[in-house]
Amino acid sequence: MSCDKSVAMEKATMDFTEGSIPRHLLNFAVPLFIGNVLQVFYNTVDSIWVGRYLGAEALAAVSVCSPIVFVMIAMVTGLTMATTVMIAQYKGAQNSIMVKKTVDNTMFILTIAAIIMTILGICFRNVILRLIGTPSESFNMASGYLLITSAGIAFVFGYNAVSAILRGFGDSRTPLLFLFYATVLNIALDPVFIFGLGPIPKMGVNGAALATILAQGVAFLLAVRFLNKTNELLAIRVNEIRCDLSVTKQLLKIGVPAGLQQTVVAMGHTVIMSVINSFGTLVVAAYGAANKIDSFFLQPSMSIGLATSSLAGQNLGARKYDRVYETMKWGSVLSFSISAFMILLIYSIPKQLLLLFTDKVEVLEEGIIILKTLAMAYIPFGIMWVANGIIRGAGDTVVAMILSIISLWILRIPLAVFFSNLMGSRGIWIGIAISMALSGLLSYCYYKTGRWKRCVFASRGEEVYNKQ
């Protein structure tokens, strides 16, 4: 490997067991935030092109597919959370052998998962679209979008895995670099595949899906190439990908509950989407546009939560609990401040934000209501991400799963259905906002019990990886 690249890699990784907690949070969270913004923008570009130039039906098709794709990657997201937690704790414990085994076993599990999910997505996409009541005028477009997304889902899994590995090791900058490449490529390819250019035919909504998958594939391959040239400990090589039962068991012990949590959340969003679908194409299109903005504005708190998880993981591995409590304090302060600013922004210029996606008056009016209603829950929802970051960093994913089931299936869905029956589509947004606030309260209360500390599994002073 080259000396320059090795030095760059060392500078990108962080030891969170020493130094200023707020500085570590900011240094780690800012690249995560930029990366999450790029990820949202990466997906939002499709909606802008589709909504502005292909119409409300096409935008509705993309919006309908979003929660389905979320379900497809939910379990893998949980497994990559386990990867981040294990690598962070083992790095904090200075156990490099287990860091390497975690990397290899992660890729083994995700390879199998990618094969299974590709087959399921291709074969059952139309069944799923019918189950959630996809509007007839958008059905064929949504089916094509899901077909292409399913065919390339392995690239999405791979990039998420590499990002999780690096985050656990203390590097949030490198994934950002490759995501930037993917975003630029997606922006360039979208109009080419959507509208056609030269020998490339006009593909419409299918073109948006293809551009996204190709860009994600490039990001994954570049990231793997970088790791293989710069860090032997984190290198991903086919001949080293194998199953170590003890490591796989630990990954599944943490990852399956986390994956089930993500799946439960994703399925809940799909149920919510079916409720939204019942109000017709205009409401679906308004939700699609507002949801892109809402997702963008929640990124700072989500990024702080992810940073909190990595900080907590390393310090829990080193058994430095005082730094874990300080991480919760500073994470909450940062999340509160940023959420307050986002609320102010939404209430000041909601129409201007929505005009990025559509200029249809009815869609704009509904979108403004959605944004203003959901924004009211930003502060408690942000605190939830920080508290969950601590809980995940400890590896306590079973309780995190239970909290998600309560907040979504016992609170959000019943409240959305109840209020929508009373108030029409506006009631959906009120139910979602109330559930977001209660979710934050539940997570914070569990954090205060301290029971999550029982799940810490790594300890300092174990073996070190010395492979040349």
C-alpha positions in Angstrom: 0.0 0.0 0.0 1.1 3.5 -0.6 2.4 5.6 2.4 0.3 8.6 1.5 -2.9 6.6 1.5 -2.0 4.9 4.8 -1.4 8.2 6.4 -4.7 9.6 5.1 -6.5 6.6 6.5 -4.9 7.0 9.9 -5.9 10.7 10.0 -9.5 9.8 9.0 -9.9 7.4 11.8 -10.5 8.6 15.4 -9.8 7.3 18.9 -12.9 8.5 20.9 -11.6 7.2 24.2 -9.5 10.3 24.7 -10.0 14.0 24.1 -13.0 16.4 24.0 -16.4 14.7 23.6 -18.1 17.7 21.8 -15.1 18.1 19.4 -15.3 14.4 18.6 -19.0 14.5 18.1 -18.8 17.5 15.7 -15.7 16.1 13.8 -17.4 12.8 13.3 -21.0 14.0 12.9 -20.3 16.7 10.3 -19.1 14.2 7.6 -22.0 11.9 8.5 -24.4 14.8 8.1 -22.9 15.9 4.8 -23.0 12.2 3.7 -26.6 11.9 4.8 -27.5 15.1 3.1 -25.9 13.7 -0.1 -27.8 10.5 0.4 -31.1 12.3 0.7 -30.1 14.6 -2.2 -29.0 11.5 -4.1 -32.5 10.1 -3.8 -34.2 13.5 -4.0 -32.7 14.2 -7.5 -34.9 11.4 -8.8 -38.0 13.0 -7.3 -37.1 16.4 -8.7 -36.7 15.1 -12.2 -39.7 12.8 -12.0 -42.0 15.2 -10.2 -41.2 18.3 -12.3 -41.0 16.7 -15.7 -43.0 13.4 -15.7 -46.0 14.5 -13.6 -47.8 13.7 -10.3 -48.5 10.0 -11.3 -44.7 9.4 -11.8 -43.8 11.1 -8.5 -46.5 9.0 -6.8 -44.9 5.9 -8.2 -41.5 6.8 -6.8 -43.1 7.7 -3.5 -44.9 4.4 -3.2 -41.7 2.5 -3.8 -39.7 4.3 -1.1 -41.1 2.4 1.9 -40.9 -0.9 0.0 -37.2 -0.3 -0.7 -36.8 0.7 2.9 -38.2 -2.8 3.9 -35.8 -4.5 1.5 -32.7 -2.9 3.1 -34.1 -2.8 6.6 -32.6 -6.2 7.8 -29.3 -5.4 6.2 -29.3 -2.0 7.9 -29.6 -3.8 11.2 -26.7 -6.1 10.4 -24.5 -3.2 9.4 -25.5 -1.5 12.7 -24.1 -4.6 14.4 -20.9 -4.3 12.4 -20.4 -0.7 13.5 -21.1 -1.6 17.2 -18.8 -4.6 17.2 -15.9 -2.9 15.4 -16.2 0.2 17.7 -16.2 -1.9 20.8 -13.3 -4.1 19.7 -11.3 -1.1 18.5 -11.9 0.6 21.9 -10.8 -2.7 23.5 -7.8 -2.8 21.2 -8.7 -6.3 19.9 -7.7 -6.1 16.3 -8.2 -9.8 15.5 -11.9 -9.5 16.2 -12.1 -6.3 14.1 -10.8 -8.3 11.1 -13.1 -11.2 11.8 -16.1 -8.9 12.0 -15.3 -7.4 8.6 -15.0 -10.8 6.9 -18.1 -12.2 8.5 -20.1 -9.1 7.7 -19.4 -9.5 4.0 -20.2 -13.2 4.2 -23.7 -12.6 5.7 -24.5 -9.7 3.4 -23.6 -11.6 0.3 -26.2 -14.2 1.2 -28.7 -11.6 2.1 -28.2 -9.8 -1.2 -28.9 -12.9 -3.2 -32.1 -13.7 -1.3 -33.4 -10.1 -1.4 -32.8 -9.8 -5.1 -34.8 -12.9 -5.9 -37.7 -11.9 -3.6 -37.8 -8.3 -4.9 -38.0 -9.3 -8.5 -40.5 -12.1 -8.0 -42.9 -10.5 -5.6 -42.8 -6.7 -6.4 -46.3 -6.7 -8.0 -47.8 -8.6 -5.2 -46.5 -6.1 -2.7 -47.6 -3.1 -4.7 -51.2 -4.5 -4.8 -51.2 -5.2 -1.1 -50.5 -1.6 -0.2 -53.1 -0.3 -2.6 -50.8 1.4 -5.2 -52.9 3.8 -7.4 -53.7 2.2 -10.7 -52.3 5.1 -12.7 -48.9 4.7 -11.0 -48.8 0.9 -10.8 -46.8 0.0 -13.9 -44.2 2.7 -13.3 -43.8 1.6 -9.7 -43.4 -2.0 -10.8 -40.6 -1.1 -13.2 -38.9 1.0 -10.6 -38.9 -1.8 -8.1 -37.6 -4.3 -10.7 -34.5 -2.3 -11.4 -33.9 -1.5 -7.8 -34.2 -5.1 -6.8 -31.8 -6.2 -9.5 -29.1 -3.8 -8.1 -29.8 -4.1 -4.4 -26.5 -5.8 -3.8 -24.6 -2.6 -4.5 -26.7 -0.8 -1.9 -26.0 -3.5 0.6 -22.3 -3.4 -0.2 -21.9 0.3 0.2 -23.8 0.3 3.5 -21.5 -2.4 4.8 -18.3 -0.6 3.9 -19.7 2.6 5.5 -20.6 0.7 8.7 -17.1 -0.8 8.9 -15.4 2.6 8.6 -17.8 4.3 11.1 -17.0 1.7 13.7 -13.3 2.2 13.1 -13.8 5.9 13.7 -13.8 7.1 10.0 -16.8 9.1 8.8 -14.9 11.0 6.1 -14.0 8.2 3.6 -17.6 7.1 3.0 -18.5 10.7 2.4 -15.9 10.9 -0.4 -17.4 7.9 -2.3 -20.9 9.0 -1.7 -20.0 12.3 -3.3 -18.8 10.5 -6.4 -22.1 8.6 -6.5 -24.2 11.7 -6.1 -22.4 13.5 -8.9 -22.8 10.5 -11.1 -26.5 10.1 -10.3 -27.1 13.7 -11.1 -25.4 13.3 -14.5 -27.1 10.0 -15.3 -30.6 10.9 -14.3 -31.5 13.0 -17.3 -29.7 10.7 -19.6 -31.7 7.6 -18.6 -35.0 9.4 -17.9 -35.2 11.4 -21.1 -32.8 9.4 -23.3 -29.7 10.5 -25.1 -28.2 9.2 -28.3 -28.4 5.4 -28.4 -29.9 5.3 -24.8 -33.8 5.2 -25.0 -36.1 7.3 -23.0 -36.8 5.2 -19.8 -38.9 7.6 -17.6 -39.2 6.4 -14.0 -37.2 3.3 -14.8 -34.3 5.5 -15.9 -34.3 7.2 -12.5 -34.0 3.8 -10.8 -31.2 2.7 -13.1 -29.2 5.9 -12.6 -29.4 5.5 -8.8 -28.3 1.8 -8.8 -25.4 2.4 -11.2 -24.1 5.3 -9.1 -24.4 3.2 -5.9 -22.5 0.4 -7.6 -19.6 2.8 -8.5 -19.5 4.1 -4.9 -19.3 0.5 -3.5 -16.5 -0.6 -5.9 -14.4 2.5 -5.3 -14.7 2.1 -1.5 -13.7 -1.6 -1.6 -10.7 -0.7 -3.8 -9.7 2.0 -1.4 -9.8 -0.3 1.7 -7.9 -3.0 0.0 -5.1 -0.6 -0.8 -4.9 1.3 2.4 -5.8 -0.9 5.4 -5.0 -4.6 5.7 -7.2 -4.8 8.8 -10.3 -3.6 7.0 -9.5 -5.0 3.6 -12.3 -6.9 1.8 -11.1 -9.8 -0.4 -13.2 -12.6 -1.8 -10.8 -15.4 -0.6 -11.0 -14.1 3.0 -14.8 -13.9 3.2 -15.8 -16.9 5.3 -18.1 -17.8 8.2 -16.6 -17.8 11.7 -19.5 -19.2 13.8 -18.7 -17.3 17.0 -18.4 -14.0 15.2 -21.4 -14.6 13.0 -23.4 -15.5 16.1 -22.4 -12.2 17.8 -23.3 -10.3 14.6 -26.7 -11.9 14.4 -27.3 -11.5 18.1 -26.9 -7.7 17.7 -27.9 -7.4 14.1 -31.1 -9.5 14.0 -33.0 -7.4 16.6 -31.6 -4.2 15.0 -32.7 -5.6 11.6 -36.1 -6.6 12.9 -36.4 -3.1 14.3 -35.6 -1.6 11.0 -38.0 -4.0 9.3 -40.8 -3.2 11.7 -40.2 0.5 11.1 -40.1 -0.1 7.3 -43.3 -2.2 7.4 -45.0 0.4 9.5 -44.1 3.0 7.0 -45.6 0.8 4.3 -48.8 0.5 6.3 -48.8 4.3 6.7 -48.2 4.6 3.0 -51.3 2.4 2.4 -53.3 4.8 4.5 -51.9 7.8 2.5 -52.6 6.0 -0.8 -56.3 5.8 0.2 -56.6 9.6 -0.2 -55.5 9.6 -3.8 -52.6 10.6 -6.1 -52.5 14.3 -5.0 -52.0 13.5 -1.3 -49.5 10.8 -2.2 -47.5 13.3 -4.4 -47.7 15.9 -1.6 -46.4 13.4 0.9 -43.6 12.3 -1.5 -42.4 15.9 -1.8 -42.8 16.8 1.9 -41.2 13.6 3.0 -38.0 14.4 1.0 -37.8 17.7 2.8 -38.6 16.2 6.1 -36.0 13.5 5.7 -33.4 16.2 4.8 -34.2 18.3 7.9 -34.0 15.3 10.2 -30.5 14.4 8.9 -28.5 16.5 11.5 -30.1 14.8 14.5 -29.8 11.4 12.8 -26.1 12.1 12.1 -25.5 13.1 15.7 -27.2 9.8 16.7 -24.9 7.8 14.5 -21.9 9.6 15.9 -23.1 9.0 19.4 -23.3 5.3 18.7 -19.6 5.1 17.5 -18.4 7.3 20.4 -20.4 5.2 22.9 -19.1 1.9 21.4 -15.4 2.7 21.7 -15.8 4.1 25.2 -17.9 1.2 26.4 -15.3 -1.2 25.0 -12.7 0.8 27.0 -15.1 0.8 30.0 -15.1 4.6 30.2 -18.7 5.2 31.3 -18.2 8.8 32.3 -17.4 9.6 28.7 -20.5 7.8 27.6 -22.7 10.0 29.8 -20.9 13.1 28.5 -21.6 11.9 25.0 -25.4 11.8 25.8 -25.3 15.3 27.3 -23.5 16.9 24.4 -25.4 15.0 21.8 -28.7 16.2 23.2 -27.5 19.8 23.3 -26.4 19.7 19.7 -29.6 17.9 18.5 -31.9 20.4 20.4 -30.1 23.4 18.9 -30.2 22.2 15.3 -33.8 20.9 15.5 -34.9 24.3 16.7 -33.3 26.0 13.7 -34.9 23.5 11.3 -38.4 24.2 12.8 -37.9 27.9 12.3 -36.8 27.3 8.7 -39.8 25.1 7.9 -42.3 27.6 9.3 -40.6 30.4 7.4 -40.4 29.1 3.8 -42.4 25.8 3.4 -43.8 26.7 0.0 -40.4 27.6 -1.4 -39.0 24.3 -0.3 -41.9 22.3 -1.9 -41.6 24.2 -5.2 -38.4 22.2 -5.8 -40.7 19.2 -6.5 -44.0 20.5 -7.9 -45.9 23.7 -8.7 -49.3 22.1 -8.5 -51.4 24.3 -6.1 -53.3 21.4 -4.4 -50.0 19.4 -3.9 -48.3 22.5 -2.4 -51.2 23.2 0.0 -51.2 19.7 1.4 -47.4 19.6 1.5 -47.2 22.7 3.6 -49.6 21.2 6.2 -47.5 18.0 6.3 -44.2 19.9 6.9 -45.5 22.2 9.6 -47.2 19.3 11.5 -44.2 17.0 11.5 -41.8 19.8 12.4 -43.5 20.1 15.8 -42.0 16.8 16.9 -38.4 17.4 15.7 -36.9 18.2 19.1 -38.1 15.0 21.0 -37.4 12.9 17.9 -33.8 14.3 17.8 -33.3 13.3 21.5 -34.5 9.9 20.6 -31.7 9.5 18.0 -29.1 10.4 20.6 -30.5 8.1 23.3 -30.8 5.3 20.8 -27.2 5.9 19.7 -26.0 5.1 23.3 -28.3 2.1 23.5 -27.1 0.7 20.1 -23.4 1.5 21.0 -23.8 -0.9 23.9 -25.3 -3.6 21.7 -28.7 -3.5 23.4 -30.6 -3.9 20.2 -33.4 -6.1 21.6 -34.8 -3.2 23.7 -34.4 -0.8 20.8 -36.5 -3.2 18.7 -39.2 -3.3 21.4 -39.3 0.5 21.6 -39.7 0.7 17.9 -42.6 -1.8 17.9 -44.3 0.2 20.6 -43.8 3.6 19.0 -44.8 2.5 15.6 -47.4 -0.3 15.8 -49.0 0.7 19.1 -48.7 4.4 18.7 -48.1 5.7 15.2 -50.3 3.5 13.0 -53.3 3.5 15.4 -53.0 7.3 15.9 -52.7 8.0 12.2 -55.7 5.8 11.3 -57.8 7.3 14.2 -57.1 10.9 13.4 -57.4 10.4 9.6 -60.9 9.0 10.2 -61.7 12.1 12.1 -59.9 14.8 10.1 -59.1 13.3 6.7 -55.5 13.3 5.4 -54.5 16.0 8.0 -55.1 13.5 10.7 -52.3 11.2 9.4 -49.7 13.9 9.9 -51.0 14.7 13.4 -50.8 11.0 14.4 -47.2 10.7 13.0 -46.1 13.8 14.9 -47.5 12.6 18.2 -45.9 9.2 17.8 -42.5 10.9 17.0 -42.7 12.8 20.3 -43.7 9.8 22.4 -40.9 7.8 20.8 -38.3 10.3 22.0 -39.8 10.1 25.5 -39.7 6.3 25.6 -36.0 6.1 24.4 -34.9 8.7 26.9 -36.6 7.0 29.8 -34.9 3.7 29.0 -31.5 5.4 28.7 -32.0 6.8 32.2 -32.4 3.3 33.6 -28.8 2.4 32.6 -29.8 -1.2 31.9 -28.2 -1.0 28.4 -24.7 -1.3 30.1 -25.4 -5.1 30.7 -25.0 -5.7 26.9 -21.4 -4.5 26.5 -19.3 -7.5 25.3 -15.8 -6.2 24.5 -13.0 -5.5 27.0 -9.6 -3.9 26.7 -6.4 -6.0 26.8 -7.2 -8.7 24.3 -5.5 -9.9 21.1 -4.1 -7.6 18.4 -4.1 -8.3 14.7 -0.6 -8.4 13.2 -1.1 -9.7 9.7 1.4 -8.3 7.3 
